[in-house]
């Protein structure tokens, strides 16, 4: 529940509070360590998260959550080639048919390939692994939507893959249960040309009352601007996308998912800034991303395009003057 509520502090500290009551000789100790590793990573303590995750895996090689925690560290630090090696070296331990988390770990593998400039490999992983079994599980659909959206932003044709994912979202995206999922469903609906479904979700958000509790708050404060901002991006209204997504990114960590999953917000925002010609904003946002992932080809592309836009704007202003 801490994960689904994006409670990064409790992802770490709930485990810290109970670890003194455990010992190495107790069954399940390695699983608690694996959970703690992910909490450390989400709290930004990457070195400890990686160390504790690997310790948990040494104790139980089949702990897919500990493996996943280390995968997150490698993703957040931009260590794409290490990530690919990490996934492949341990693939037998996390990719079995009975592993509920296998699709999500394949998603991480695909992100490394995308970061490394290998889109063909990403599409192959999508077809064979992420959607190979056409899972109806919401967690797997989130991964599918997010991966297709990233591929689309990078200019890769994903064909009719959107339609299949959108159909599967029909059973989940009701605008009432979990805005994090609705937002990912909206990505698929936009890709599939089903804009009326996006409006249906937004209308549900508009009419929700305070009796909806935390979910209602998520819907109106976070879910609505994210869906509106992504719709603006999809429709080519990049100026509006920047205006909507920039403030939304500061509250998005309140409504679920991980840092890696929510990174698609800043990615989309930065791409919108580049496409809108807002070169100052684009360069500033890119500087943020390069500070974390200085070797990322995608981030370097952002910077190159932002600078090109600024120079073009300066040339126009010079001519006009």
Buried (B, 14 or more C-beta within 10 A) or exposed (E): EBBEBBBBEBBBBBBEEEBEEEEEEEEEBBBBBBBBBBBBBBBEBBEBBBBBBBBBBEBBBBBBBBBBBBBBBBBBBBBBEBBBEBBEEBBEBBBEEEBEBBBBBBBBBBBBBBBBBBBEBBBEBBEEBBBEEEBEBBEBBBBBBBBBBBBBBBEBEBEEBBBEBBBBBEEBBBBBEBBBBBBBBBBBBBBBEBBEBBBBBBEBBEEBEEEBEEBBBBBBBBBBBBBBBBBBBBEEBBBBBBBBBBEBBEEBBBBBBBBBBBBBBBBBBBBBBBBBBBBEBBBEBBEEBBEEBEEBBBBBBBBEBBBEBBEEBEEEEEEEE
